[in-house]
């Protein structure tokens, strides 16, 4: 038996949107061979040693990373400019990720006649 479904236009409409994503970490354990120094993890017995970064903790199995969507832009260029202008807020990294909008969201995006590009208003 074959099941067919007719998709309404609002369901199959696809328009790209760009998610500005920030890398975040979830910490879930203490790394072996390291001790807490008040603000960072240091090698045991060597508090003057180099502290572990979040990516180091991830490679040791004491953390996991994920991408958290923070903003939405109409173009990749707008999203990337936003990230470059505020890179100091995202020490663990950021990226711009394209997804297709569907249905009502796509219709709302299409109905916008004026799209102001992102401009850094801090300078």
TAQUIGI-V299747 format. One record per run of one state. SS is the DSSP state (H for helix, E for strand, - for the rest). FROM is the first residue (numbers start at 0). TO is the last residue. If there is no record, write none. Layout:
BEGIN
{{SS;FROM;TO} {SS;FROM;TO}}
END
This chain:
BEGIN
{{-;0;7} {H;8;11} {-;12;12} {E;13;26} {-;27;32} {E;33;35} {-;36;39} {E;40;42} {-;43;52} {H;53;58} {-;59;61} {E;62;72} {-;73;74} {H;75;84} {-;85;85} {H;86;88} {-;89;92} {E;93;101} {H;102;110} {-;111;122}}
END
